[in-house]
């Protein structure tokens, strides 16, 4: 099997919360790799660049074996998503004609956010069923997968990982169908199954929360100190967390920081300390974007983490974690880490206040210590 061929495609719209979508896609890809092999990969849409022709942007979904559709009101308004859906429905219909076998399992709709009846798309002009009439995996009490991922309850976390396991098995089984493909010259003839918004990728989300004012926590907190003026920032991250780095950069630039530079850890060329120091050379303060992917990247030893993140000379570091993955021991004990629980307005606000804090704790300093 060709390891360069993507195993599945996640169809979505950026306006539904890009960091959460990318986390779901990465978690599903991780689970599939554990189940099927390390060669497994997945493609995360939308992939079209502004002004790019749709038929040149969706060659991947004309060949990939399984599509996950994250359904929401915004998804059903997008002609781009409607085109992706239509391409897969066309392939499913062709497969039925060619083999006399059903391939509908290759399109897996999931309720991402609740869809009220008025937001459901009508049946398509060529008589195909509306996506609203197709059974999706609604196991979230009507609230959608996005809400499940934002919950802090242990039950929600268990339900989320159970869903990933079930989906990974379903994807592996559906991919064995070997769905019929479409040639590039056939794509221009496909018509969108739904949507009113134009065929362009949303490069920024209209619902992306951006902090633009002061914040005061009850009983003190960040608001009890005068915020420091904007500073130049760098974000140290690994490639798997690119959507999070993009979101942080957008939020912080809107908050007035003159420069936000993204510095990807080139694990094949540099050590952990080297990438963190490289980020500091281009900015006054460095956000270390902690995640499962960050902790497993590169070849590190336990003491490497202490050398990179602990010490009075590391006051310029701002460690921020985007998932619940256990941190390496020396980082867990010695570094004050802020954990984001999503990308809503409150979390964007926390990030901005954290960066503007004029009195950050020294890495390695215990809670309650003074300088």
Secondary structure, 3 states (H helix, E strand, C coil): CCCCCCCEEEECCHHHCHHHHHHHHHHHHHHHHHHHCCCCCEEECCCCCCCCCHHHHCCCCCCCCCEEEEECHHHHHEHHHHHHHHHHHHHHHHHHHHHCCCCHHHEEEEECCCCCHHHCCCCCCCCCCCHHHCCCCCCCCCCCHHHHHHCCCHHHHHHHHHHHHHHHHHHHHHHCCCCCCCCHHHHCCCCCCCCCECCCCCCCCCCCCCCCCCCCECCEHHHHCCCCCCCCEEEEECHHHHHHHHHHHHHHHHCCCCCEEEEECCCCCCCHHHHHHHHHHCCCEEEEEECHHHHHCCCCCHHHHHHHHCEHHHCCEEEEECCCCCCCHHHHHHCCCEECCCCCHHHHHHHHHHHHCCCCCCECCCCCCCC
